[in-house]
Amino acid sequence: MKLLGTVLALQVALGVALVALVATDNLPFTDDEADGAPARVAEPSVDNFDSVTAWQLLRDQVALGPRPAGSPQSRRLAQRLRRLMPRGRFEPVPGGLRNVVGTVRGREPGYIVVGAHYDTKDIPGFLGANDGASGTAVVTQLARTIERPRHTIQFILFDGEESPRGTPNQLFAQKGLRGSKVAAPRYRDARAMVLLDFVGDRRLRVPRDGFSSAGLWRRLRAAAQEVGVGRHFPAETQGSIYDDHVPFLREGVPAIDMIDFDFPCWHLRCDDLSNVSERSLDVTGETVYRLLASL
């Protein structure tokens, strides 16, 4: 009986210790090594970005259902995003599409572009919680948060990033990126361009994409370290990804793409609320907020 009592007491003590570690997000061993992605999303050490509001905007987008470019759901979303954006306006894109643009005035000459796409892939039932809604939510909330930046910031939500239904994958660079192809020449004098794409997945891990400007990416990683979330932006380079930053790079604008392209639900119906996280939006928002303050 005495031995049994000792074993039970030890089990209780271990259980209490485990509960405390989970509650404080300080588990000493997690399955981080399984695929290189952090098993738990870090908590930023600062609180400048309202992730709760961004998360609600992500949920609201998903609630509209599929939102392919030009669809009634996409146009309804665009109307709301224009209202949310400071100095919100539409800028036309061929084919009846439209980018949503907001502006926050800076203290000094020059401007920066921060962008995301708000359309979803034209696949039946595809909700695009990460691929579309996450970047849109963070960019919109950043536009509503930042005040008196050093340089003016043009916040652009691109329409028609996805190629039309039935387009072969090998023609994506030709048929997709419709909104950014229009915006890039118009904003070719930007000091920098920061693109947010897959930034909400639960196991967020964002290495540099092969096209992204190396110098600007180093500043992004430094910003992530400063806000305590550096492990989500490893010192690695993934493959080169054709995304809405490429038209800006072609105009000579230093540009980076924040995209976790290892996201397992890319263009699959499992890209829904069960595979995204408010904490990941917070990691992204706080990092980009700090980056923009440094540019």
C-alpha positions, 0 to 999 in steps of 0.5 A: 500500500505504501508503494502504491501511495508513492506511485500515485503521488508521483503520477499526480505531481507529474500531471500537475507539472505537465498541465503547468507546462502546457498552460505556459507553452513551455513543453520541453519536448515537442515533435518539432523535428518531424517535418521541420515545422514548429509544432506550437506557434510562438507567442510574440513578445509585443502587442501592437497587432490586433489578432482577434480582429484579424481572425474575425475577418478571416472567419468572415471571408470563409463564411462567404464560401468560395470567392473566385475572382469576379464571383458575387462573393468576391465582389461582396467581399471587395466592397467590405474591404474597401470600407475597412481600408483607410482611404479605401478605393478600387483600382480596375483590373482587366476582365471586370476585376478590381484591386482594393487599395488603402493608403496610410500617409507617411512623414517622409517622401517615398512609399512602400507596398504591402499586399495580399490577394483576396480571391480564391482558387476556382475549385468547387467548395474551396474556402481558402482560409489560408490561401487568400483569407489569411493574408487579406486579414493581416494586411487589412488589419495592419492598414487599420493599425499603423499610424504615421509611418516613416514612409507612406504605405500603400496597402493593396489587396489583389484580385485575380491572383489565381488563374481562371478555372481550367488553366493548366498549371504551367500557364499560371505565370501567364494567366494568373497574377492579374491584379499585381501585373496591373499594380506593379507598373503603377507603383514601380517607384516603391521603396519595397514590396512585402507580400503576405500569402500563406501566413495563417496555417497552424504549423507556420514555417516561412523560409525565404522564397527563391525570388525574394530579395535577400536584403529585405528578407534579412530585415524581415528575419531581424524583425521576427527575432525582435518580436520573439518569433524568429523560429518561424522564419528559418535561415533557409531558402525554398524554391522560387515561387511565382506570386504577386511579388514577381511583377514588382521584382520585374519593375525593379522593386525589392520584394519578398513573399511571405508564404509557407508553401509546404502547407499541406492543403494547398488548393485542396478543400481542407484549406478551411478553419480547422487548418489555420490559427489566430496565433499564426496571424499574430506572429505574421502581423507583429513581424510585419508591423516591426519590419515596416517600422524599420523601413 
